[in-house]
Amino acid sequence: MIMAWHQADPSFMRLLLLSSLENHELREMFHERMMNSYFPTLIDAFGKLIQREGLRPVPTEFAVYTFCAMVGQHCMDRLLFRHPLSNASDEQVITHMVDIFLNGLKKESK
């Protein structure tokens, strides 16, 4: 969902970055829109996932922020820069992101 949103309108990312760099009033409008529209929905969904799956009881807003930051950085790299994983499909990238996010980097215990 996050990736589709970024990819639907690549100019939005550019406008968001420019408005932030220029301290334009759009910066606050974008921030409020994002924080009020989808952040609470994701906090609720992550909270339910954490409880349902018996995951570590981390602060949900930090989990949401961390996950969104990973996906957002990926989208920014794809849209604006030379992407370091240019040979990987978005599906491959998000599959690995979700795996690393949920399971970490520790070896599985035997």
MDTraj code that builds the backbone (N, CA, C; nanometers):
import mdtraj as md
import numpy as np

residues = "MET ILE MET ALA TRP HIS GLN ALA ASP PRO SER PHE MET ARG LEU LEU LEU LEU SER SER LEU GLU ASN HIS GLU LEU ARG GLU MET PHE HIS GLU ARG MET MET ASN SER TYR PHE PRO THR LEU ILE ASP ALA PHE GLY LYS LEU ILE GLN ARG GLU GLY LEU ARG PRO VAL PRO THR GLU PHE ALA VAL TYR THR PHE CYS ALA MET VAL GLY GLN HIS CYS MET ASP ARG LEU LEU PHE ARG HIS PRO LEU SER ASN ALA SER ASP GLU GLN VAL ILE THR HIS MET VAL ASP ILE PHE LEU ASN GLY LEU LYS LYS GLU SER LYS".split()
xyz = np.array([
    [0.0824, -0.1180, 0.0000],
    [0.0000, 0.0000, 0.0000],
    [0.0881, 0.1261, 0.0000],
    [0.1904, 0.1275, 0.0828],
    [0.2779, 0.2440, 0.0912],
    [0.3533, 0.2621, -0.0401],
    [0.4049, 0.1531, -0.0939],
    [0.4785, 0.1621, -0.2192],
    [0.3870, 0.2059, -0.3330],
    [0.2677, 0.1519, -0.3385],
    [0.1728, 0.1896, -0.4443],
    [0.1391, 0.3375, -0.4359],
    [0.1242, 0.3882, -0.3140],
    [0.0934, 0.5296, -0.2948],
    [0.2053, 0.6171, -0.3490],
    [0.3304, 0.5815, -0.3191],
    [0.4452, 0.6580, -0.3684],
    [0.4562, 0.6488, -0.5207],
    [0.4335, 0.5301, -0.5743],
    [0.4507, 0.5089, -0.7172],
    [0.3378, 0.5703, -0.7999],
    [0.2211, 0.5883, -0.7404],
    [0.1074, 0.6446, -0.8129],
    [0.1344, 0.7885, -0.8561],
    [0.2100, 0.8620, -0.7765],
    [0.2393, 1.0008, -0.8087],
    [0.3821, 1.0347, -0.7662],
    [0.4797, 0.9994, -0.8511],
    [0.6202, 1.0243, -0.8159],
    [0.6515, 1.1720, -0.7917],
    [0.5750, 1.2616, -0.8516],
    [0.6021, 1.4041, -0.8322],
    [0.5738, 1.4472, -0.6883],
    [0.4899, 1.3732, -0.6172],
    [0.4589, 1.4085, -0.4790],
    [0.5848, 1.4033, -0.3921],
    [0.6661, 1.3008, -0.4092],
    [0.7891, 1.2872, -0.3307],
    [0.8810, 1.4063, -0.3571],
    [0.8933, 1.4439, -0.4828],
    [0.9779, 1.5582, -0.5174],
    [0.9251, 1.6863, -0.4533],
    [0.7940, 1.7055, -0.4605],
    [0.7316, 1.8247, -0.4036],
    [0.7459, 1.8269, -0.2514],
    [0.7307, 1.7121, -0.1895],
    [0.7464, 1.7009, -0.0450],
    [0.8885, 1.7391, -0.0030],
    [0.9877, 1.6861, -0.0729],
    [1.1265, 1.7171, -0.0397],
    [1.1582, 1.8640, -0.0645],
    [1.1127, 1.9170, -0.1770],
    [1.1383, 2.0574, -0.2075],
    [1.0724, 2.1494, -0.1054],
    [0.9472, 2.1196, -0.0700],
    [0.8776, 2.2046, 0.0280],
    [0.9473, 2.2001, 0.1633],
    [1.0044, 2.0862, 0.1979],
    [1.0781, 2.0757, 0.3240],
    [1.2080, 2.1556, 0.3183],
    [1.2798, 2.1430, 0.2076],
    [1.4058, 2.2164, 0.1933],
    [1.3840, 2.3674, 0.1927],
    [1.2747, 2.4107, 0.1332],
    [1.2460, 2.5534, 0.1214],
    [1.1638, 2.6070, 0.2382],
    [1.1324, 2.5201, 0.3343],
    [1.0501, 2.5579, 0.4500],
    [0.9174, 2.6220, 0.4051],
    [0.8602, 2.5646, 0.3011],
    [0.7352, 2.6137, 0.2434],
    [0.6174, 2.5669, 0.3285],
    [0.5089, 2.6421, 0.3254],
    [0.3903, 2.6071, 0.4055],
    [0.3316, 2.4721, 0.3661],
    [0.3579, 2.4256, 0.2445],
    [0.3097, 2.2933, 0.2041],
    [0.3700, 2.1827, 0.2903],
    [0.4889, 2.2083, 0.3435],
    [0.5558, 2.1087, 0.4270],
    [0.4662, 2.0648, 0.5420],
    [0.4102, 2.1602, 0.6134],
    [0.3231, 2.1280, 0.7264],
    [0.1937, 2.0622, 0.6801],
    [0.1419, 2.1069, 0.5671],
    [0.0196, 2.0464, 0.5134],
    [0.0431, 1.8991, 0.4795],
    [0.1558, 1.8697, 0.4151],
    [0.1881, 1.7317, 0.3813],
    [0.2041, 1.6476, 0.5066],
    [0.2772, 1.7014, 0.6023],
    [0.3020, 1.6288, 0.7267],
    [0.1706, 1.5983, 0.7986],
    [0.0858, 1.6974, 0.8127],
    [-0.0435, 1.6771, 0.8798],
    [-0.1294, 1.5754, 0.8059],
    [-0.1287, 1.5852, 0.6738],
    [-0.2084, 1.4913, 0.5938],
    [-0.1627, 1.3482, 0.6165],
    [-0.0314, 1.3282, 0.6127],
    [0.0212, 1.1934, 0.6314],
    [-0.0019, 1.1444, 0.7739],
    [0.0240, 1.2305, 0.8697],
    [0.0127, 1.1896, 1.0101],
    [-0.1322, 1.1657, 1.0512],
    [-0.2242, 1.2414, 0.9938],
    [-0.3645, 1.2267, 1.0328],
    [-0.4388, 1.1232, 0.9506],
    [-0.3910, 1.0935, 0.8306],
    [-0.4675, 1.0025, 0.7459],
    [-0.4268, 0.8567, 0.7617],
    [-0.2998, 0.8263, 0.7435],
    [-0.2665, 0.6841, 0.7460],
    [-0.1857, 0.6387, 0.8666],
    [-0.1181, 0.7276, 0.9354],
    [-0.0380, 0.6859, 1.0508],
    [-0.1245, 0.6225, 1.1610],
    [-0.2374, 0.6831, 1.1999],
    [-0.3212, 0.6188, 1.3026],
    [-0.3745, 0.4822, 1.2593],
    [-0.4055, 0.4686, 1.1308],
    [-0.4550, 0.3404, 1.0797],
    [-0.3469, 0.2335, 1.0921],
    [-0.2241, 0.2709, 1.0583],
    [-0.1136, 0.1758, 1.0686],
    [-0.0810, 0.1419, 1.2136],
    [-0.0893, 0.2394, 1.3022],
    [-0.0655, 0.2127, 1.4443],
    [-0.1663, 0.1101, 1.4956],
    [-0.2909, 0.1267, 1.4585],
    [-0.3949, 0.0320, 1.4988],
    [-0.3679, -0.1073, 1.4408],
    [-0.3348, -0.1131, 1.3120],
    [-0.3091, -0.2420, 1.2470],
    [-0.1870, -0.3116, 1.3064],
    [-0.0792, -0.2372, 1.3292],
    [0.0413, -0.2958, 1.3879],
    [0.0134, -0.3429, 1.5309],
    [-0.0620, -0.2654, 1.6061],
    [-0.0965, -0.3054, 1.7430],
    [-0.1704, -0.4387, 1.7450],
    [-0.2657, -0.4536, 1.6539],
    [-0.3411, -0.5797, 1.6446],
    [-0.2507, -0.6945, 1.6018],
    [-0.1605, -0.6676, 1.5071],
    [-0.0671, -0.7703, 1.4607],
    [0.0250, -0.8144, 1.5743],
    [0.0770, -0.7191, 1.6482],
    [0.1665, -0.7508, 1.7599],
    [0.0965, -0.8406, 1.8617],
    [-0.0273, -0.8075, 1.8940],
    [-0.1019, -0.8897, 1.9904],
    [-0.1392, -1.0252, 1.9327],
    [-0.1920, -1.0261, 1.8108],
    [-0.2399, -1.1507, 1.7496],
    [-0.1276, -1.2506, 1.7282],
    [-0.0099, -1.2003, 1.6870],
    [0.1016, -1.2890, 1.6548],
    [0.1968, -1.3101, 1.7724],
    [0.1691, -1.2471, 1.8849],
    [0.2545, -1.2635, 2.0019],
    [0.3944, -1.2068, 1.9806],
    [0.4023, -1.0952, 1.9093],
    [0.5327, -1.0338, 1.8845],
    [0.5794, -0.9570, 2.0077],
    [0.7057, -0.9187, 2.0061],
    [0.7598, -0.8403, 2.1174],
    [0.6745, -0.7169, 2.1396],
    [0.6469, -0.6828, 2.2644],
    [0.5635, -0.5651, 2.2935],
    [0.6432, -0.4348, 2.2832],
    [0.6697, -0.3932, 2.1616],
    [0.7418, -0.2675, 2.1384],
    [0.6406, -0.1547, 2.1254],
    [0.6829, -0.0298, 2.1462],
    [0.5910, 0.0822, 2.1239],
    [0.5445, 0.0831, 1.9781],
    [0.4161, 0.0719, 1.9580],
    [0.3606, 0.0544, 1.8241],
    [0.3960, 0.1688, 1.7305],
    [0.3933, 0.2916, 1.7816],
    [0.4239, 0.4044, 1.6930],
    [0.5685, 0.3991, 1.6440],
    [0.6591, 0.3443, 1.7236],
    [0.7975, 0.3286, 1.6792],
    [0.8084, 0.2187, 1.5739],
    [0.7334, 0.1120, 1.5911],
    [0.7328, 0.0039, 1.4909],
    [0.6797, 0.0560, 1.3579],
    [0.5710, 0.1326, 1.3621],
    [0.5133, 0.1883, 1.2397],
    [0.6124, 0.2836, 1.1743],
    [0.6696, 0.3723, 1.2519],
    [0.7644, 0.4686, 1.1969],
    [0.8827, 0.3978, 1.1311],
    [0.9368, 0.2973, 1.1976],
    [1.0515, 0.2240, 1.1456],
    [1.0174, 0.1557, 1.0144],
    [0.9028, 0.0894, 1.0101],
    [0.8637, 0.0201, 0.8878],
    [0.8390, 0.1198, 0.7743],
    [0.7674, 0.2273, 0.8037],
    [0.7397, 0.3286, 0.7011],
    [0.8688, 0.3930, 0.6519],
    [0.9654, 0.4111, 0.7408],
    [1.0931, 0.4698, 0.7011],
    [1.1674, 0.3771, 0.6043],
    [1.1633, 0.2472, 0.6306],
    [1.2271, 0.1516, 0.5394],
    [1.1634, 0.1576, 0.4016],
    [1.0327, 0.1498, 0.3988],
    [0.9610, 0.1480, 0.2712],
    [0.9743, 0.2838, 0.2012],
    [0.9627, 0.3917, 0.2767],
    [0.9759, 0.5243, 0.2188],
    [1.1128, 0.5471, 0.1578],
    [1.2174, 0.5014, 0.2258],
    [1.3526, 0.5147, 0.1711],
    [1.3660, 0.4357, 0.0417],
    [1.3103, 0.3173, 0.0397],
    [1.3123, 0.2359, -0.0824],
    [1.2440, 0.3112, -0.1967],
    [1.1276, 0.3677, -0.1694],
    [1.0540, 0.4405, -0.2731],
    [1.1326, 0.5624, -0.3204],
    [1.1926, 0.6349, -0.2275],
    [1.2716, 0.7514, -0.2647],
    [1.3904, 0.7092, -0.3521],
    [1.4562, 0.6016, -0.3135],
    [1.5686, 0.5522, -0.3934],
    [1.5235, 0.5133, -0.5337],
    [1.4098, 0.4453, -0.5435],
    [1.3581, 0.4030, -0.6740],
    [1.3188, 0.5224, -0.7601],
    [1.2546, 0.6220, -0.6995],
    [1.1999, 0.7338, -0.7754],
    [1.3009, 0.8436, -0.8059],
    [1.3957, 0.8656, -0.7155],
    [1.4800, 0.9833, -0.7282],
    [1.6279, 0.9556, -0.7515],
    [1.6762, 0.8400, -0.7112],
    [1.8190, 0.8141, -0.7140],
    [1.8499, 0.6841, -0.7870],
    [1.9788, 0.6575, -0.8036],
    [2.0186, 0.5262, -0.8554],
    [1.9953, 0.4254, -0.7447],
    [1.9068, 0.3353, -0.7678],
    [1.8669, 0.2404, -0.6636],
    [1.9721, 0.1319, -0.6460],
    [2.0137, 0.1060, -0.5201],
    [2.1179, 0.0053, -0.4980],
    [2.0702, -0.1375, -0.5269],
    [1.9414, -0.1576, -0.5285],
    [1.8870, -0.2906, -0.5576],
    [1.8104, -0.2877, -0.6895],
    [1.8683, -0.2253, -0.7910],
    [1.7959, -0.2026, -0.9159],
    [1.7552, -0.3310, -0.9870],
    [1.8208, -0.4420, -0.9589],
    [1.7839, -0.5683, -1.0227],
    [1.6737, -0.6429, -0.9483],
    [1.6381, -0.5959, -0.8299],
    [1.5346, -0.6625, -0.7497],
    [1.3985, -0.5991, -0.7784],
    [1.2971, -0.6813, -0.7849],
    [1.1619, -0.6295, -0.8040],
    [1.1124, -0.5690, -0.6726],
    [1.0111, -0.4840, -0.6811],
    [0.9518, -0.4286, -0.5597],
    [0.9007, -0.5400, -0.4694],
    [0.8458, -0.6445, -0.5287],
    [0.7953, -0.7572, -0.4489],
    [0.9086, -0.8243, -0.3713],
    [1.0226, -0.8436, -0.4354],
    [1.1373, -0.9030, -0.3660],
    [1.1842, -0.8131, -0.2525],
    [1.1928, -0.6830, -0.2798],
    [1.2395, -0.5894, -0.1782],
    [1.1463, -0.5900, -0.0585],
    [1.0168, -0.5789, -0.0811],
    [0.9225, -0.5714, 0.0314],
    [0.9174, -0.7050, 0.1062],
    [0.9320, -0.8162, 0.0358],
    [0.9341, -0.9466, 0.1030],
    [1.0509, -0.9540, 0.2005],
    [1.1682, -0.9106, 0.1562],
    [1.2860, -0.9124, 0.2445],
    [1.2727, -0.8094, 0.3568],
    [1.2175, -0.6920, 0.3263],
    [1.1980, -0.5909, 0.4305],
    [1.1071, -0.6431, 0.5411],
    [0.9968, -0.7039, 0.5019],
    [0.9024, -0.7562, 0.6011],
    [0.9679, -0.8668, 0.6822],
    [1.0419, -0.9555, 0.6158],
    [1.1101, -1.0633, 0.6871],
    [1.2105, -1.0080, 0.7876],
    [1.2935, -0.9144, 0.7433],
    [1.3933, -0.8564, 0.8336],
    [1.3256, -0.7784, 0.9459],
    [1.2207, -0.7045, 0.9128],
    [1.1489, -0.6267, 1.0137],
    [1.0884, -0.7178, 1.1201],
    [1.0244, -0.8266, 1.0770],
    [0.9569, -0.9141, 1.1725],
    [1.0510, -1.0126, 1.2421],
    [1.1548, -1.0550, 1.1732],
    [1.2421, -1.1603, 1.2278],
    [1.3808, -1.1125, 1.2669],
    [1.4165, -0.9915, 1.2300],
    [1.5484, -0.9397, 1.2627],
    [1.6581, -1.0084, 1.1841],
    [1.7790, -0.9910, 1.2294],
    [1.8954, -1.0470, 1.1608],
    [1.9602, -1.1617, 1.2379],
    [1.9059, -1.1922, 1.3545],
    [1.9634, -1.3010, 1.4324],
    [1.9398, -1.4349, 1.3646],
    [2.0348, -1.5244, 1.3829],
    [2.0181, -1.6608, 1.3306],
    [1.9041, -1.7271, 1.4056],
    [1.8343, -1.8150, 1.3331],
    [1.7272, -1.8903, 1.3984],
    [1.7879, -1.9839, 1.5007],
    [1.7240, -1.9910, 1.6169],
    [1.7743, -2.0823, 1.7204],
    [1.7296, -2.2243, 1.6854],
    [1.8147, -2.3186, 1.7225],
    [1.7860, -2.4585, 1.6885],
    [1.7264, -2.5307, 1.8045],
])
top = md.Topology()
chain = top.add_chain()
for i, resn in enumerate(residues, 1):
    res = top.add_residue(resn, chain, resSeq=i)
    for name in ("N", "CA", "C"):
        top.add_atom(name, md.element.get_by_symbol(name[0]), res)
traj = md.Trajectory(xyz[None], top)
